[in-house]
């Protein structure tokens, strides 16, 4: 046993409290790296009189009875961790959940089933004002709703893949307004929020990382999922002042309720919502300017991409696939341009009067997916849209109700407000490598008629075409073209 880095015998540790000279000790119980046997927890631990910290790593055996009596009521911190494949097995005695600790961590014991306590059994919540964590416990069962009794938590981390762990994560989060870290990522837990809650006040409450964390005060991480349902509370916008990570995952629905532009502290683009049907509807939300990857796939947004996204100067990938976008997703240029109008080889059809908006300078923009949206655009409109972003390497417009003949590369010319072509010639989409246009209504032969062997993967040739005074427009880096399931397209 290691106590304050001094070795003691069990006999010494079970003596009268007066023999401890009013000291408190930490137990570190762990086998050496070379030991291959089972490491249980002795039931005699419950007899220890002056222990306030217990950090143990058992690899087998049952949960000891009366372990909550360790330290004679003076225990304040317990960490019980297996090695990921082995640990304590069987059940946790109901009495343990009355242990008077401020910090409790139980982890990495895949054969420990619990169960979790009921609300009434969770006496530990009366003292638990620092950290509670359970993870790597994939046989665990029971409800997490007992955590609504733990209203003073500062750090909460629960993550398992057990299908037998349930609970309403909204209720648990709302019960502890001082949480600076709230990670509740459960396979089967979720639920809907209760209307009328003051989430703005929850966000504005003073947060704390607890006694054992080194994170900067004034920062907060919240991640809930994966079975959330209902609508997202609008009051959560107030968390923008300190959120460095923010994720609410599940089958959320309704119009997305607030702009995300103010979440300027978010790190590593960790700002995620929904992810499962039915998804959010209405317009896409504004985004923080520091974002590099924006993924709103699998929702019901009707578009378009907000003009505010031009502030994302370092954006590299945008994915708005599998939505209900019916307008041109990238609206820069002539914003009143009819998406169904093709261009001939002499002059573009007349543009409707409107505002001309210069496209953003996205020189790191390499991937765009608008697939599986009922956009309904002519192929020339599509090409002239994506050609404004010469750094693109991959474009996926599968199943976007695109029509027209996909052979007129001169359509890649970009038109300015005076009806003059700009940026034509010279292969200004020289970075494009992958172009996916399957499941549309393209027709004709066109430039993609390179022989049966080149239908999906282009031969190693530079594709060059000339039409009228538009010449030299080509895709020298193009290596994959996906055109499958265009019924009227002939090779």
Beta strands, then each sheet from edge to edge (+ up, - down):
strand 1: 2-3
strand 2: 6-7
strand 3: 25-29
strand 4: 51-56
strand 5: 77-81
strand 6: 90-91
strand 7: 103-107
strand 8: 112-114
strand 9: 131-135
strand 10: 142-143
strand 11: 155-160
strand 12: 165-166
strand 13: 181-191
strand 14: 220-230
strand 15: 243-255
strand 16: 271-275
strand 17: 279-282
strand 18: 293-295
strand 19: 300-301
strand 20: 317-319
strand 21: 333-334
strand 22: 356-357
strand 23: 367-369
strand 24: 394-396
strand 25: 403-405
strand 26: 414-415
strand 27: 421-422
strand 28: 434-436
strand 29: 441-443
strand 30: 464-467
strand 31: 470-474
strand 32: 480-482
sheet 1: 1+ 2-
sheet 2: 3+ 4+ 5+ 7+ 9+ 11+ 13+ 14+ 15+ 16+
sheet 3: 3+ 4+ 5+ 7+ 9+ 11+ 13+ 14+ 15+ 17+ 19+
sheet 4: 6+ 8+
sheet 5: 10+ 12+
sheet 6: 18+ 20+ 23+ 24+ 28+ 32+
sheet 7: 21+ 22-
sheet 8: 25+ 29+
sheet 9: 26+ 27-
sheet 10: 30+ 31-
end
